[in-house]
Amino acid sequence: MKEIYFSNFKESGKLKNAVSIARTSPKSFTGKILKQLSPTMAMIQRFKKNNDGQWQWFLEAYTRLLYRRIDLEQLYNSCKGKVLLCHCGKDELCHRIILAKTFEIEFGAVCKEVGGWSIPFNKSFDEVKQFMSIYINYNGTEIDAIGNYKKLADAKAN
């Protein structure tokens, strides 16, 4: 299993295996762009306008966005061995952390931040239920989407 690395444009934007997961990328960036893994512009604007108290909202909104994707596993596979980039600094809460944890939970990925995580996210997100719970209707029953991506994707495909 190949590892997936996370970083920002400032630290790692010139690496050969860098991939943007940002809504917008710097003009100087020449690598692959995966906007499918970026938050929507509305999410970014709401979070930046008033990020106090918005982290929980952003966490849920971005996680829901990821879990709606029928191709998340394909996107995950295309990220193996790559460095996924956004604009946020190492010590900022951002969608890189949510994406890394989603890849770990759903696909058993090994996710690392270039230079190490500055945010102690492993401590607060060790247990899946501490990460997030999103309950949805599945065949008439409410189930937690977290940890059930493959089951839900298979149901969408059929």
N, C-alpha and C positions, 0 to 999 in steps of 0.2 A: 504494500500500500504506500503510495506516495503521499508525502506531506503537502499541506497547503499552507502557504505563508501569507501573512497580512501585513500591510504597511501603509505608508502614505506617499504621495507623489514626491514630496521634498526629500525623503530619505531613500526611496527606492525607485523613483520614476524612470531612471535610465537603465534599469536591469533588463536583460533580454527577455526574460520570462515574466515580465510585469504585465498585468491585465487590469484595466480600469473597471471598477464596480461603482463609479461615481456617476451622478446624473450628468455632470459636465466634466470634461477633462481639460487639462492645460493644453494650449495650442502646441506646445513643444513635445507633448506626449505622442509617441509613434507606435505604441503597443496596441494590442487587442483591446476592444472595449465591449464590456458585457453590461449594457444598461438594464438588462432583465434583472440584474441583482441589485440595482440601485433603488433607493426609496423614490417615491414620486416627488415632483417639485413642490407640490402642496404640503407634503409631509415635512420636507426640508424647511420650507418657509415658516411653517407653524412652529417647528422645533427651535429654529434660530431666532424667531421673533421674541419668544419668551421661553427659554429652555428650563427655567425654574419650574419644577413640578411637571414638566412635559415628558420626562424620560419614560415613565410608566406608560403614558399614552403612545409615545413613539415605539417603544418596545412591542406593544400589542399590535399597533397598526402595521409596522414593518413585518412582524412575524406572520400576521394574517396574509399580507401580500405574498410572502414566500410560500405559504402553505396553499395558496390558490393556484400556484403554478403546477401544471401537469408535467412540465419538463424539468423540474428541480433536480432530479437525479442525473439527467443528462448534463445540466449546467455544472453540477458538482463534479461529474467525471471530467468535464473539460477544464476544470480548475486544478486538478491534481498536478503537483510539481510546479505550480505557478505562484506568483506573488500578487495578491489581490490588493488593489490600491484605492484609496479615497483621499479626500483633502484633510481629514481630521488628524489632529496630532495624536501622538502615542498615549497621552494621558487623558484623552477625551472619550466620553461615552459616545459611541456611534454605531452605525449599522454593521461595521466590520465584526464587532463582538457578537452581535445577534446572529449574523451569518455563520461565523465560526462555530458557535454553539449549536446552531441548527444542523450544520454538516456533521458535527460530532455525534449529536443525538440520533439523527436519522440514518446516517451512512457509516458511522464508526470512524470518521475522519480523524486524522491527527493534524490539528491546526495550531500554528505557532505565529507569534508576532515577531517580525524581524527585530532583533535586539531584545526580545522578551516583552511580555505584556507589562505595561506600567500600571494598568488597572487590575486590581486583584479579582478579576472576574471568575477565576476558577473557584475561589472560596465561596462566593455568593451564588454561583450557578452549578455547584457540584451535583445536586440532585435535579432531575428533570422538572419536578414540580416546583422547585425554587426558581427555575428559569421562567416558566410561563405555563399557564393552562388556558387553552382556548377550546371551549366546548362547542361542538357543532352537532347537527342532526345527521346521523348516519343510519340509514335503513330504519328510521323511526325511533332510534335510540340516541340519546345524548352521549357522545364520547369526547374525550380529550384528543384534539388533533396532534398535540405534541407527542412524538414517538410513534405516530401512526401514519406518517406520510405515505408509505408504500401502499398500505391498505386503502387509503383515501384516493390515491392516484389511480390505482387499479379500478376502483369503483367509478371514477370519472371517465376512464378510458372505455369502459364497457357500456 
